[in-house]
Amino acid sequence: MGRKAIILAVCMCVSAHAWAQGTDDPRRAAARRHYQEGTKAFDLGHYDEAIKEYEEAYRNFDDPVLLYNLAQAHRLAGHTPDALRLYKVYLNRAPKATNRVEVQTKIAALEKVVEEQRRSQNIPPDQPIRPGSGPSTSTQAEPSSAQPTTPTVTTTTAQPVVTTAQPAPVTRPDRPAVPGRGKKIGGLALAVVGLGAVGAGIAMGVLAKNAGDAVTAEAKAHEPFQPAKESAGQTNQILEGVFIGVGAAAIAGGAVLYYFGRREAARAGYHGVVVAPSISPQHVGAFMQVSF
């Protein structure tokens, strides 16, 4: 029972002292009897029954302690507004009550509960809406039953559909295949690679000659021999031969490939110029293609 039992015991002692002053008064005797029955029901958790007994006791003897007991029973029974009101009446009747701080704390907590309940009551109910039962979105007033209703005839005028002819795109003939064109392009590309390799070989030769001249100059000046310079010169000389040889072979291969491409084009009667007509709804002309 804890604190609740202590508070009720204190209230019982105070009430018993107050009622003992007039034991011959039948109203006080009835109040004491209802108070005792209410306390038994309170201890058993029968708060609705305790409320009835405490109310009868208060009607017979208006002790503020009974208001506190009523507020306690209402709060535990879930009657939040009644409990809040009775706590406030109790403090008004007993402004110097020893449990004033406790009661004020309970009043603050119950006020929050009442405010939450008030807010929840303003929320629309969680129920589905039947078809056709929702609010109407029309702002027009419904016609009176005393006045005849005239059907509204809505006429729509068909709008003419205007189509604009789009100009046909200009068509050009597909690019004709050039006989031997791939071989000629491949031959030129191979020859360009060969020229690059020859250029690299010449550069390696210049480096090899410079390294040899440096070694000879150092020998004439009786300076210490540097094997690294001689080795680098020999390497550049070898690379010179490799690059020039590969480049020459590539140039020769490119020339041969280009020759076969030219001969293939000559056999097909291709002269490097193609002229084809170009006709559209907007213009008439010719398309000319020049190939090597």
C-alpha positions in Angstrom: 0.0 0.0 0.0 2.9 2.4 0.8 2.3 6.1 0.7 -1.4 5.7 -0.1 -2.0 3.7 3.0 -0.1 6.3 5.1 -2.2 9.2 3.7 -5.4 7.3 4.2 -4.4 6.5 7.8 -3.6 10.1 8.5 -7.0 11.1 7.0 -8.7 8.5 9.1 -7.0 9.7 12.3 -8.0 13.3 11.6 -11.5 12.4 10.7 -11.9 10.2 13.7 -10.7 13.0 15.9 -13.1 15.4 14.3 -16.0 13.0 14.5 -15.3 11.9 18.0 -16.4 15.4 19.2 -20.0 14.5 18.5 -20.5 10.8 18.7 -24.1 11.3 19.6 -24.8 13.1 16.3 -26.5 10.7 13.9 -25.2 12.5 10.8 -21.6 12.2 12.0 -22.2 8.6 12.9 -23.5 8.0 9.3 -20.5 9.9 7.9 -18.1 7.7 9.9 -19.9 4.5 8.7 -19.8 5.6 5.0 -16.1 6.7 5.4 -15.1 3.3 6.7 -17.0 1.4 4.0 -15.4 3.7 1.4 -11.9 3.0 2.7 -12.5 -0.7 2.5 -13.6 -0.4 -1.1 -10.6 1.8 -1.9 -8.2 -0.7 -0.4 -9.8 -3.4 -2.6 -9.5 -1.3 -5.7 -13.3 -0.8 -6.1 -12.9 2.9 -6.8 -16.5 3.5 -8.1 -17.9 2.0 -4.9 -15.4 4.0 -2.8 -16.6 7.2 -4.5 -20.2 6.6 -3.6 -19.4 5.9 0.0 -17.1 9.0 0.3 -19.8 11.2 -1.2 -22.3 10.0 1.3 -19.8 10.6 4.1 -19.2 14.2 2.9 -22.9 14.9 2.6 -23.2 14.0 6.3 -20.0 15.7 7.5 -18.2 18.2 5.2 -14.6 17.4 6.2 -12.0 18.5 3.5 -10.2 15.2 4.0 -13.1 13.4 2.3 -12.6 15.7 -0.7 -9.0 14.5 -1.0 -10.1 10.9 -0.7 -12.8 11.5 -3.4 -10.1 13.0 -5.7 -7.9 10.0 -5.1 -10.6 7.6 -6.0 -11.7 9.5 -9.1 -8.1 9.7 -10.3 -7.5 6.0 -9.9 -10.9 5.2 -11.5 -9.8 7.2 -14.6 -12.2 10.2 -14.0 -9.6 12.8 -14.7 -11.8 16.0 -14.9 -13.6 15.1 -11.6 -10.3 14.3 -9.9 -8.8 17.6 -11.0 -11.8 19.6 -9.8 -11.8 17.9 -6.4 -8.1 18.3 -5.8 -8.5 22.1 -6.4 -11.6 22.2 -4.1 -9.6 20.4 -1.4 -6.8 23.0 -1.5 -9.3 25.8 -1.3 -10.9 24.2 1.7 -7.6 23.3 3.3 -5.1 25.9 2.2 -2.6 24.8 5.0 -2.8 21.1 4.2 0.5 19.2 4.9 0.3 17.5 1.5 -0.2 20.7 -0.5 2.9 20.2 -2.6 1.9 16.7 -3.5 -1.6 17.8 -4.5 -0.3 20.6 -6.6 2.0 18.2 -8.5 -1.0 15.9 -9.2 -3.0 18.9 -10.4 -0.3 19.9 -12.9 -0.1 16.3 -14.2 -3.9 16.0 -14.5 -4.2 19.4 -16.3 -1.8 18.0 -19.0 -3.9 14.9 -19.4 -7.1 16.9 -19.7 -5.5 19.1 -22.4 -4.4 16.1 -24.4 -7.9 14.6 -24.2 -9.3 17.9 -25.4 -7.0 18.0 -28.4 -7.7 14.3 -29.3 -11.4 15.1 -29.3 -10.9 17.6 -32.1 -9.2 15.1 -34.4 -11.6 13.6 -37.0 -12.7 10.0 -36.3 -10.7 7.2 -37.8 -13.5 5.8 -40.0 -13.8 5.3 -43.7 -16.0 7.6 -45.8 -18.7 6.0 -47.8 -18.9 6.8 -51.5 -21.0 9.9 -52.1 -21.1 10.8 -48.4 -18.2 13.3 -48.6 -18.6 17.0 -48.6 -19.7 18.5 -51.9 -17.1 20.6 -53.7 -19.8 22.6 -55.5 -20.5 26.1 -54.2 -23.8 26.4 -56.0 -27.0 26.3 -53.9 -29.3 23.4 -54.4 -32.6 24.3 -56.2 -35.6 24.7 -54.0 -38.2 21.9 -54.1 -40.9 24.4 -54.8 -39.3 25.6 -58.0 -39.2 23.4 -61.1 -35.7 22.6 -62.3 -34.7 23.2 -65.8 -32.1 20.9 -67.3 -28.9 22.5 -68.4 -27.9 21.8 -72.0 -24.2 22.1 -72.6 -23.2 22.6 -76.2 -19.7 22.1 -77.5 -18.4 23.5 -80.7 -16.0 21.3 -82.6 -12.8 23.1 -83.3 -11.3 22.5 -86.8 -8.1 20.6 -86.8 -5.4 22.4 -88.8 -2.6 20.3 -90.0 0.6 21.8 -91.5 2.5 19.7 -94.0 6.1 19.4 -92.9 8.7 19.7 -95.6 10.3 16.4 -96.5 13.9 16.1 -95.4 16.7 16.5 -98.0 17.9 13.1 -99.0 21.4 12.5 -100.2 22.8 9.4 -101.9 24.8 7.1 -99.8 28.5 7.5 -100.1 29.6 5.1 -102.8 32.3 2.6 -102.1 35.7 3.7 -103.6 37.7 0.8 -105.1 41.1 0.3 -103.4 40.4 3.2 -101.0 41.2 1.1 -97.9 44.5 -0.1 -99.3 45.6 3.4 -100.3 44.7 4.8 -96.8 46.6 1.9 -95.2 49.6 2.4 -97.4 49.8 6.1 -96.6 49.4 5.4 -92.9 52.2 2.8 -93.0 54.4 5.2 -94.9 53.9 7.9 -92.3 54.8 5.5 -89.5 57.9 4.5 -91.4 58.9 8.2 -91.8 58.5 8.6 -88.1 60.7 5.6 -87.4 63.4 6.9 -89.8 63.3 10.3 -88.0 63.8 8.5 -84.7 66.7 6.6 -86.1 68.4 9.8 -87.3 67.9 11.3 -83.9 69.5 8.2 -82.3 72.4 8.5 -84.8 73.0 12.1 -83.7 73.1 11.1 -80.1 75.5 8.3 -80.9 77.8 10.7 -82.8 77.7 13.2 -79.9 78.6 10.5 -77.4 81.5 9.3 -79.6 82.8 12.8 -80.1 82.7 13.4 -76.3 84.7 10.2 -75.6 87.3 11.2 -78.3 87.6 14.7 -76.8 88.1 13.3 -73.3 90.8 10.9 -74.6 92.7 13.7 -76.3 92.5 15.8 -73.1 93.8 12.9 -71.1 90.7 12.9 -68.9 89.5 9.7 -67.1 87.8 7.3 -69.3 84.0 7.0 -68.7 82.5 3.7 -69.8 79.0 4.9 -69.3 79.3 7.4 -72.1 80.8 4.9 -74.5 78.0 2.4 -73.6 75.3 5.0 -74.2 76.8 5.9 -77.6 76.9 2.2 -78.6 73.3 1.8 -77.6 72.2 4.8 -79.5 74.1 3.6 -82.6 72.3 0.2 -82.4 68.9 2.0 -82.0 69.8 4.1 -85.0 70.1 1.1 -87.2 67.0 -0.5 -85.9 64.7 2.5 -86.3 66.0 3.3 -89.8 65.6 -0.3 -90.9 62.1 -0.6 -89.5 61.2 2.8 -91.0 62.5 2.0 -94.4 60.6 -1.3 -94.4 57.4 0.5 -93.4 57.8 3.1 -96.1 58.4 0.4 -98.7 55.4 -1.6 -97.5 53.2 1.5 -97.5 54.3 2.2 -101.1 53.5 -1.3 -102.2 50.1 -1.2 -100.5 49.2 2.2 -102.0 50.3 0.9 -105.4 47.9 -2.1 -105.2 45.1 0.3 -104.1 45.7 2.6 -107.1 45.7 -0.4 -109.5 42.5 -1.7 -108.1 40.8 1.7 -108.6 42.2 1.9 -112.1 40.8 -1.6 -113.0 37.4 -0.5 -111.8 37.5 2.6 -113.9 37.4 4.9 -110.9 38.9 8.4 -111.5 38.5 9.8 -108.0 35.4 12.0 -108.6 31.8 10.9 -108.0 28.8 13.0 -109.1 25.3 12.0 -108.0 22.0 13.8 -108.3 20.3 15.2 -105.2 16.5 15.7 -105.5 14.0 16.9 -102.8 10.7 18.9 -102.9 12.6 22.1 -102.2 15.5 21.9 -104.6 17.2 19.9 -107.3 21.0 19.6 -107.5 23.9 17.3 -107.5 26.2 15.8 -104.9 30.0 15.6 -105.8 32.5 13.6 -103.9 36.3 13.8 -104.6 38.5 11.0 -103.3 42.2 10.4 -103.7 
